Amino acid sequence: MRQSLRRWIAGLLSCTRPSRKHLQSATRRKILCHIVVEERKLAFQYSTRGCKLNACMLRSYAHCLIHCPVLSSLTSSLTSEDASKQLKALTAQISEMKSRLATIKAGTDSVTPEESLKIHKNHEQCFKQWRKRKRMANDMLEAILEGYPKSKKQLCEEVGIETDEESGVKLPGK
């Protein structure tokens, strides 16, 4: 486009009297040049404003990243009423535990007969389950050993079974 503009200007300068056609094409070219310049200015303004907008969006995003945890911590925190209720409940629990600890330290009978009965029932139930599981495991091991050519000890070593007897655990008597 520059070369054609230079040729046109050179042609105008060589003409002593420009014709109407030359003037119309000159105004068209000036208008086109002006349009191209304006277009480039607008493109530059658009790109700079786009960069400014991107920078502003990044600042806003960073601001949100900074303040979102603060906001979430504030919304998840307890209100004064809830905190006072929870404080009362915890202080009551602490005082109960302190009194229980004092009885334990004093060496007085800290276990009530109901708690003792509950502990013994729980122990008995766990003991029965342990014996049942041991019996089931031994039954499965014996079933496998019926068709196995090696001894029980060799099978346990190959599979990675550790028995209670090998560990030194003995079932307590009743």
C-alpha positions in Angstrom: 0.0 0.0 0.0 2.9 2.3 0.7 4.4 1.8 -2.7 1.1 2.5 -4.4 0.7 5.7 -2.3 4.2 6.8 -3.3 3.5 6.2 -7.0 0.3 8.1 -6.7 2.0 11.1 -5.0 4.7 11.0 -7.6 2.1 11.0 -10.3 0.4 14.0 -8.8 3.7 15.8 -8.5 4.5 15.1 -12.2 1.1 16.3 -13.3 0.9 20.0 -13.8 -2.8 20.1 -13.4 -4.4 17.2 -11.5 -7.7 16.0 -12.9 -10.9 15.3 -11.1 -10.2 11.6 -11.2 -6.8 12.2 -9.5 -8.4 14.3 -6.8 -11.2 11.7 -6.1 -8.7 8.9 -5.8 -6.5 11.1 -3.6 -9.4 11.7 -1.2 -10.3 8.1 -1.2 -6.7 7.1 -0.4 -6.5 9.7 2.3 -9.7 8.4 3.8 -8.4 4.8 3.6 -5.1 5.8 5.2 -7.1 7.6 7.9 -9.3 4.6 8.4 -6.2 2.3 8.7 -4.6 4.7 11.2 -7.8 4.9 13.2 -8.1 1.1 13.0 -4.6 0.6 14.4 -5.2 3.2 17.2 -8.4 1.4 18.2 -6.6 -2.0 18.1 -3.9 -0.6 20.3 -6.4 0.9 22.7 -8.3 -2.4 22.7 -5.2 -4.4 23.5 -4.1 -2.0 26.3 -7.5 -1.9 27.8 -7.7 -5.7 27.6 -4.3 -5.9 29.4 -5.6 -3.5 32.0 -8.8 -5.5 32.4 -6.8 -8.7 32.7 -4.6 -7.1 35.4 -7.7 -5.9 37.2 -9.3 -9.4 37.1 -6.1 -11.0 38.4 -6.0 -8.5 41.3 -9.6 -9.2 42.1 -9.0 -13.0 41.9 -6.0 -12.6 44.2 -8.0 -10.5 46.6 -10.7 -13.2 46.6 -8.1 -15.9 47.3 -6.8 -14.0 50.2 -10.1 -13.1 51.8 -12.2 -16.3 51.1 -10.4 -18.3 53.9 -11.0 -15.4 56.3 -14.6 -15.2 55.3 -15.1 -19.0 55.6 -13.4 -19.1 59.0 -15.6 -16.2 60.2 -18.8 -17.9 59.0 -17.8 -21.3 60.5 -16.8 -19.9 63.9 -19.2 -20.1 66.8 -21.5 -17.4 67.9 -21.2 -16.0 71.4 -24.3 -17.9 72.6 -23.0 -21.2 71.1 -19.6 -20.7 72.6 -21.0 -20.0 76.0 -23.1 -23.1 75.9 -20.2 -25.2 74.8 -18.0 -23.7 77.5 -20.6 -24.6 80.2 -20.8 -28.1 78.9 -17.1 -28.6 78.8 -16.5 -27.1 82.2 -19.1 -29.5 83.6 -17.4 -32.4 81.9 -14.0 -31.3 83.2 -15.3 -31.0 86.8 -16.8 -34.5 86.5 -13.5 -35.9 85.3 -11.5 -34.2 88.0 -13.7 -35.7 90.7 -13.4 -39.1 89.1 -9.6 -38.7 88.9 -9.5 -37.7 92.6 -11.3 -40.9 93.6 -8.9 -42.9 91.5 -5.8 -41.2 93.0 -7.3 -41.7 96.5 -7.4 -45.4 95.9 -11.1 -45.7 96.8 -13.4 -48.1 95.0 -13.7 -46.2 91.7 -15.4 -49.0 89.8 -19.1 -49.4 90.6 -20.6 -52.9 90.7 -22.6 -52.1 87.5 -19.4 -51.1 85.7 -17.6 -54.2 87.0 -20.4 -56.4 85.7 -20.4 -54.7 82.3 -16.6 -55.1 82.0 -16.8 -58.8 82.9 -19.5 -59.4 80.3 -17.6 -57.6 77.7 -14.4 -59.6 78.5 -16.4 -62.9 78.4 -17.9 -62.0 75.0 -14.6 -61.1 73.5 -13.0 -64.3 74.9 -15.8 -66.4 73.3 -15.3 -64.7 69.9 -11.6 -65.3 70.1 -12.0 -69.0 70.8 -14.6 -69.3 68.0 -12.4 -67.6 65.4 -9.4 -69.7 66.5 -11.5 -72.9 66.1 -12.7 -71.8 62.7 -9.2 -70.9 61.5 -7.9 -74.3 62.7 -10.8 -76.1 61.0 -9.9 -74.4 57.7 -6.2 -75.2 58.1 -7.0 -78.8 58.8 -9.3 -79.0 55.7 -6.4 -77.6 53.5 -3.9 -80.0 55.1 -6.0 -83.1 54.1 -4.8 -82.7 50.5 -1.5 -81.1 51.2 1.6 -83.3 51.1 3.6 -81.4 53.6 3.3 -80.8 57.4 1.2 -78.2 59.1 4.3 -76.2 60.2 5.6 -76.1 56.6 2.2 -74.9 55.3 2.0 -72.2 57.9 5.5 -71.0 56.9 4.7 -70.9 53.2 1.4 -69.1 53.6 2.6 -66.8 56.3 0.3 -67.9 59.1 1.5 -67.2 62.7 -0.3 -69.2 65.3 -1.0 -68.2 68.9 1.3 -71.0 70.2 4.2 -69.7 68.1 3.6 -66.2 69.4 3.5 -67.4 73.0 -0.2 -66.5 73.5 -2.2 -68.8 75.6 -5.9 -68.8 76.1 -6.7 -67.9 79.7 -8.7 -70.4 81.7 -12.2 -69.7 82.9 
